[in-house]
Amino acid sequence: MRTLRLALAQINVTVGDLSGNVAKIRDWLEKARGQSADLVLFPEMAITGYPPEDLLLKPDFIEAARRALEDILPATAGLTVALGLPISNHYDLFNGAALIQDAHLLDIYSKHFLPNYGVFDENRYFGAGKETLLFDLGGDRMGLSICEDIWYPGGPPQWQALMGAELLANISASPYARGKGAARERMMGTRAADNVAFVAYCNLVGGQDELVFDGRSLVFGPDGRLLARGPMFEEALLVVDIDLDEVFRRRLHDPRYRQTRETLRALAEEGESFRTVQGARISHDLPDAHLERQNDIHPTPDPVGEVYQALVLGTRDYIRKNGFQEVVLGLSGGIDSSLTAVIAVDALGAANVVGVSMPSRFSSEHSKTDARQLAENLGIRFLTIPIEEPFTAMLNTLHGPPDYPFRGTEFDVAEENIQARLRGVILMALSNKFGWLLLSTGNKSENAVGYATLYGDMAGGFAVIKDVPKTLVWELARWRNAQAGRDLIPEHIIIKPPSAELRPNQLDTDSLPPYDILDPILEMYIEQDMGPEEIVARGFDPALVARIIRMVDRNEYKRRQAAPGVKITVRAFGKDRRLPITNHYRPSGMDSQETNKSENRV
């Protein structure tokens, strides 16, 4: 048996913290050495963090990454290691994977397929690799690729298998989105079976700005069977034993790859080059006890719990990696601020979360008591700062002498928004005074249609549930209560009709359709880019669909000014969905839009 012990180190690194990332990589190399690992995989761009964005335009940053690689080399003694970094050949920059053996750099593979969709922008920074490498390590044949390369059926991993690779190793920084993990797993299993090879996939974990990387590293056998799965949303060393001789046995009975060897010749004619890099045998003679280890297949959370964990990790890493210790948020007694507070406590601990109630003349008694009850349930510090006096002062200022602009006008959305902005002023003052990061509490449904106040409830440094539709907010609240075994979020908060409470007896449904109708329309228009006719064909009222689309389109300027927040859907505002603010395009069947009213809540 040619037994190979893999160690997949799914680690949480910080963009730009090269010294900290190097120290972490060295620590995890020691952990892998303690597990008698032969081959250790680290994620894509492990040295610099991912995505480094325009740091890659700084020559000194590229040089610092090269020096960081040199600092890692001594720590790889006795190991074979693959890890990611940007690499320059003095005329272009590449997304690279360094293969190191026993403190020596064997070679560097350059990523071929550069994603340039959704949150990815790699064509801005990198040139595409044009060389396929086979690493022959004393008879153990391995292919190494990076993230996107393995998503293509006819990509570098297939070419490496045709060159004789028995193990296809892929290092990745694949961001989280709902449902993506299962799709990724199906694809990896297919690649293993189609190429009759082991597939080892090592993914990044952690939060970076709006992105969350979920880990969930994988190893598949040459029959497409899942052998190991790492945990989601946490660092881990996934250790797996594989028998490379199994590939030969299976290929004798499944010779499909022989029929595609002409692929290599065709690729060579198109400019692809192929090269074999020689190294030493990477497997050790392990004691029998080591060989009998049970591979780990960590369970995956349920779909709602998966989103909740992503929100917690994304919030914790954004706050901690940006140097904050404590956060503050407004507690209205509503479901959005309640869920945000619970996530913040799970991310940072109750001692680091401050909730502020800012009642006005329109605040219901139950909202005030609900906010206090939530704070008591969570054990967080709770402040009450009424806004009646400053609100009255603002009204007197604007409705003053006869020549004042509001004189003689009716109370409308302008006065409503003054309340939201006063609350924003108070929260920002607390943030400035005490160094607390302000969390804004708006959800995706509100952001989509502009049901939020600029410089009011949109104020903040981080928007925890920015990409969470309202209907999912309720699901997450109930899921968290179920995990707690009690009503951590008071039941009354979950069941009461949503209201901004900026005028008497106000409800969200005064301005919006019920969220169980609104959210499917928004998903079709925003995430699936369906036109109004397609949405109407699915049973929705034409006038309502047209109204919702107008609201989404005319509020792009608001979303452009919103705080960053955790991405959990396939099409989040910001990095994913990028539309011009000045835009006269109208979807087919739509009339011209209403004039923008920058002070309208909707």
Stockholm file with secondary structure:
# STOCKHOLM 1.0

chainA/1-602         MRTLRLALAQINVTVGDLSGNVAKIRDWLEKARGQSADLVLFPEMAITGYPPEDLLLKPDFIEAARRALEDILPATAGLTVALGLPISNHYDLFNGAALIQDAHLLDIYSKHFLPNYGVFDENRYFGAGKETLLFDLGGDRMGLSICEDIWYPGGPPQWQALMGAELLANISASPYARGKGAARERMMGTRAADNVAFVAYCNLVGGQDELVFDGRSLVFGPDGRLLARGPMFEEALLVVDIDLDEVFRRRLHDPRYRQTRETLRALAEEGESFRTVQGARISHDLPDAHLERQNDIHPTPDPVGEVYQALVLGTRDYIRKNGFQEVVLGLSGGIDSSLTAVIAVDALGAANVVGVSMPSRFSSEHSKTDARQLAENLGIRFLTIPIEEPFTAMLNTLHGPPDYPFRGTEFDVAEENIQARLRGVILMALSNKFGWLLLSTGNKSENAVGYATLYGDMAGGFAVIKDVPKTLVWELARWRNAQAGRDLIPEHIIIKPPSAELRPNQLDTDSLPPYDILDPILEMYIEQDMGPEEIVARGFDPALVARIIRMVDRNEYKRRQAAPGVKITVRAFGKDRRLPITNHYRPSGMDSQETNKSENRV
#=GR chainA/1-602 SS CCEEEEEEEECCCCTTCHHHHHHHHHHHHHHHHHTTCSEEECCTTTTTCSCCGGGGGCHHHHHHHHHHHHHHGGGGTTCEEEEEEEEECSSCEEEEEEEEETTEEEEEEECSCCCCSTTCCGGGTCCCCCEEEEEEETTEEEEEEEGGGGGSTTSHHHHHHHTTCSEEEEEECCBCCTTHHHHHHHHHHHHHHHHTSEEEEEECEEEETTEEEEBCCEEECTTSCEEEECCBSSCEEEEEEEETHHHHHHHHHCGGGGGGTHHHHHHHHTTCEEEEEEECCCCCCCCHHHHTCCCCBCCCCCHHHHHHHHHHHHHHHHHHHTTCCCEEEECCSSHHHHHHHHHHHHHHCGGGEEEEECCCTTCCHHHHHHHHHHHHHHTCEEEECCCHHHHHHHHHHHTCSTTSTTTTCCCCHHHHHHHHHHHHHHHHHHHHHHCCEEEECCCHHHHHHTCSCTTTTTCSSEETTTTCCHHHHHHHHHHHHHHHTSCSSCHHHHHSCCCCCSSTTCCGGGTSCCHHHHHHHHIIIIISCCCHHHHHTTTCCHHHHHHHHHHHHHTHHHHHTSCCBCCCSSSCBTTTBCCCSSCCCCCTTCCCCCCCCTTCCC
#=GC SS_cons         CCEEEEEEEECCCCTTCHHHHHHHHHHHHHHHHHTTCSEEECCTTTTTCSCCGGGGGCHHHHHHHHHHHHHHGGGGTTCEEEEEEEEECSSCEEEEEEEEETTEEEEEEECSCCCCSTTCCGGGTCCCCCEEEEEEETTEEEEEEEGGGGGSTTSHHHHHHHTTCSEEEEEECCBCCTTHHHHHHHHHHHHHHHHTSEEEEEECEEEETTEEEEBCCEEECTTSCEEEECCBSSCEEEEEEEETHHHHHHHHHCGGGGGGTHHHHHHHHTTCEEEEEEECCCCCCCCHHHHTCCCCBCCCCCHHHHHHHHHHHHHHHHHHHTTCCCEEEECCSSHHHHHHHHHHHHHHCGGGEEEEECCCTTCCHHHHHHHHHHHHHHTCEEEECCCHHHHHHHHHHHTCSTTSTTTTCCCCHHHHHHHHHHHHHHHHHHHHHHCCEEEECCCHHHHHHTCSCTTTTTCSSEETTTTCCHHHHHHHHHHHHHHHTSCSSCHHHHHSCCCCCSSTTCCGGGTSCCHHHHHHHHIIIIISCCCHHHHHTTTCCHHHHHHHHHHHHHTHHHHHTSCCBCCCSSSCBTTTBCCCSSCCCCCTTCCCCCCCCTTCCC
//
